[in-house]
Amino acid sequence: MNKSQQAGFTLIELVMVIVILGVLAAVALPKFVNVDDDAKQAAVNGVAGALSSASAINYASRKANSTKGVAVAKCSDIVAMLQSPLPTGFTVTTDSNAAADITVSTCVLTGHTDKTATFTVTGIS
C-alpha cells in the first residue's frame, strides 16, 4: 500500500495570512501619509537654511571686500544671491527690512502647500 502525502497550505492558513497583512497595512498606511508632510517641511527648512547661509557668506565677503557680494536691505535681497532661483512654489512671504550690520530673524519662507520656515538675514550696504 503506497500512501502519498500532499504538502501545502490549507485555505484557513492562507486566509489568516491575508487578514494579518491587511491589519499591518491598515496600521502602517497612516505613518506613510505623515512622512509626506514631514518631507515637505524638511524641504522648506532646507531652502530656508540655504538662504541663511547665503546671507552669512555674503555678509562676510562684503565686509572683507566691499566690491564682493551684494547689498542687502531686506529679506528678499538674499534670493538674488543664489546661483539658481528659488525652487518652484517657494516665496519669501515676510519681507522685513534689514539695516546695515543688523541680523533680522523675521524672514519667512513659504513653500509646498503653505509649509513655512524662518531664516535670518544680516543687512549690509
C-alpha positions as a Python dict, from the first residue, in 0.01 Angstrom:
ca = {
    (1, 'M'): (0, 0, 0),
    (2, 'N'): (153, 328, -116),
    (3, 'K'): (28, 644, 59),
    (4, 'S'): (123, 975, -96),
    (5, 'Q'): (135, 1280, 125),
    (6, 'Q'): (38, 1615, -20),
    (7, 'A'): (218, 1922, 112),
    (8, 'G'): (79, 2275, 106),
    (9, 'F'): (-119, 2536, 296),
    (10, 'T'): (-482, 2497, 387),
    (11, 'L'): (-738, 2758, 290),
    (12, 'I'): (-769, 2872, 652),
    (13, 'E'): (-394, 2935, 677),
    (14, 'L'): (-397, 3143, 359),
    (15, 'V'): (-695, 3347, 477),
    (16, 'M'): (-524, 3415, 812),
    (17, 'V'): (-211, 3543, 633),
    (18, 'I'): (-424, 3776, 420),
    (19, 'V'): (-603, 3907, 731),
    (20, 'I'): (-272, 3970, 912),
    (21, 'L'): (-132, 4154, 608),
    (22, 'G'): (-448, 4365, 591),
    (23, 'V'): (-417, 4465, 956),
    (24, 'L'): (-49, 4554, 912),
    (25, 'A'): (-131, 4764, 606),
    (26, 'A'): (-408, 4949, 792),
    (27, 'V'): (-169, 5032, 1076),
    (28, 'A'): (128, 5131, 855),
    (29, 'L'): (-56, 5345, 598),
    (30, 'P'): (-118, 5648, 823),
    (31, 'K'): (252, 5655, 911),
    (32, 'F'): (346, 5687, 543),
    (33, 'V'): (100, 5974, 497),
    (34, 'N'): (272, 6171, 775),
    (35, 'V'): (611, 6110, 615),
    (36, 'D'): (494, 6310, 312),
    (37, 'D'): (416, 6617, 527),
    (38, 'D'): (745, 6580, 713),
    (39, 'A'): (933, 6565, 382),
    (40, 'K'): (766, 6883, 257),
    (41, 'Q'): (852, 7066, 580),
    (42, 'A'): (1210, 6939, 561),
    (43, 'A'): (1240, 7075, 206),
    (44, 'V'): (1123, 7419, 318),
    (45, 'N'): (1362, 7408, 616),
    (46, 'G'): (1648, 7316, 380),
    (47, 'V'): (1583, 7609, 147),
    (48, 'A'): (1549, 7845, 445),
    (49, 'G'): (1883, 7718, 576),
    (50, 'A'): (2042, 7781, 237),
    (51, 'L'): (1912, 8139, 244),
    (52, 'S'): (2053, 8194, 595),
    (53, 'S'): (2389, 8053, 487),
    (54, 'A'): (2391, 8267, 173),
    (55, 'S'): (2329, 8574, 387),
    (56, 'A'): (2614, 8491, 625),
    (57, 'I'): (2858, 8422, 342),
    (58, 'N'): (2754, 8741, 162),
    (59, 'Y'): (2797, 8946, 479),
    (60, 'A'): (3146, 8808, 543),
    (61, 'S'): (3267, 8854, 187),
    (62, 'R'): (3125, 9206, 160),
    (63, 'K'): (3280, 9305, 495),
    (64, 'A'): (3619, 9179, 376),
    (65, 'N'): (3595, 9345, 34),
    (66, 'S'): (3317, 9591, -48),
    (67, 'T'): (3335, 9505, -421),
    (68, 'K'): (3229, 9145, -347),
    (69, 'G'): (2882, 9026, -255),
    (70, 'V'): (2551, 9207, -280),
    (71, 'A'): (2399, 9488, -74),
    (72, 'V'): (2119, 9353, 143),
    (73, 'A'): (1840, 9576, 274),
    (74, 'K'): (1554, 9326, 306),
    (75, 'C'): (1489, 8953, 320),
    (76, 'S'): (1415, 8906, -49),
    (77, 'D'): (1755, 9050, -150),
    (78, 'I'): (1912, 8719, -46),
    (79, 'V'): (1723, 8535, -322),
    (80, 'A'): (1918, 8731, -584),
    (81, 'M'): (2243, 8585, -449),
    (82, 'L'): (2152, 8223, -514),
    (83, 'Q'): (2310, 8054, -816),
    (84, 'S'): (1964, 7941, -928),
    (85, 'P'): (1625, 8091, -845),
    (86, 'L'): (1412, 7964, -559),
    (87, 'P'): (1253, 7626, -632),
    (88, 'T'): (908, 7635, -788),
    (89, 'G'): (641, 7711, -531),
    (90, 'F'): (873, 7881, -281),
    (91, 'T'): (837, 8250, -193),
    (92, 'V'): (966, 8490, 72),
    (93, 'T'): (638, 8586, 238),
    (94, 'T'): (759, 8817, 516),
    (95, 'D'): (1000, 9066, 362),
    (96, 'S'): (1140, 9252, 664),
    (97, 'N'): (1389, 9534, 628),
    (98, 'A'): (1745, 9469, 743),
    (99, 'A'): (1954, 9767, 845),
    (100, 'A'): (2329, 9752, 790),
    (101, 'D'): (2508, 9515, 1031),
    (102, 'I'): (2178, 9410, 1189),
    (103, 'T'): (2059, 9049, 1179),
    (104, 'V'): (1687, 9007, 1114),
    (105, 'S'): (1527, 8676, 1206),
    (106, 'T'): (1171, 8751, 1099),
    (107, 'C'): (1215, 8650, 738),
    (108, 'V'): (964, 8378, 646),
    (109, 'L'): (986, 8139, 353),
    (110, 'T'): (672, 7962, 232),
    (111, 'G'): (657, 7661, 5),
    (112, 'H'): (498, 7323, -57),
    (113, 'T'): (134, 7372, 39),
    (114, 'D'): (185, 7651, 292),
    (115, 'K'): (473, 7497, 487),
    (116, 'T'): (679, 7779, 638),
    (117, 'A'): (1024, 7827, 788),
    (118, 'T'): (1207, 8131, 920),
    (119, 'F'): (1555, 8235, 815),
    (120, 'T'): (1796, 8507, 919),
    (121, 'V'): (1939, 8786, 709),
    (122, 'T'): (2218, 9025, 802),
    (123, 'G'): (2187, 9360, 631),
    (124, 'I'): (2490, 9520, 468),
    (125, 'S'): (2530, 9817, 239),
}
